[in-house]
Amino acid sequence: MTEALLRMAGISKTFPGVRALDGVDLEVGAGEIHALLGENGAGKSTLLKILAGAQAPDSGTIEFGGETVSFASPHAAQLLGIVTIYQEFTLAPNMTIAENVFIGREPGPGPFVNWRQMAAETRAITERIGLDAKPGAFVRDLSVAEQQMVEIARALSMKSRLIIMDEPTSALSHAEVEKLYRIVRSLKADGISVIFVTHRLEEGM
């Protein structure tokens, strides 16, 4: 049996007039890929936001790495190694790939940025996932699939243990989807868990 990295038990959430989640359980092992399937309005995004620290559950518990946790913010979840890549990217288009990957965490002494180190570390991550663009390329000049890879690179730079991808194939071509699948399988091989959120049944097969 794979050791459980994440356990969510009895997660419930109610909004005015809507019961979004009702006693949901979810368990993800270390180095596992899970598809979270459901039609629009099924509660996938709500569960995702709770796990990401963007919303608090009304009831239920979350264990991560064998410890009970509670996230006051997405930053708190990221510090534990839970990173979410939303359908709407959070990249800064007028900044470079390297700047986006390490935004707010730039290497260097004090207020100074070690640009050479940042470029080298970015290149190591982008080569790992097969992104050919140079670290100094501007995000605005990248395709949607390449921008998604920058999001994945940023997640890896945070030493992620669990990456949540929200509808990651919605704007990709068939060839780009296949490349994304290869990246996800490589993450699994490296021991990183992935939750793949989708409303397309065939993507969970």
Order of alpha helices (4+ residues) and beta strands (2+ residues): beta-beta-beta-alpha-beta-beta-alpha-beta-alpha-alpha-alpha-beta-alpha-beta
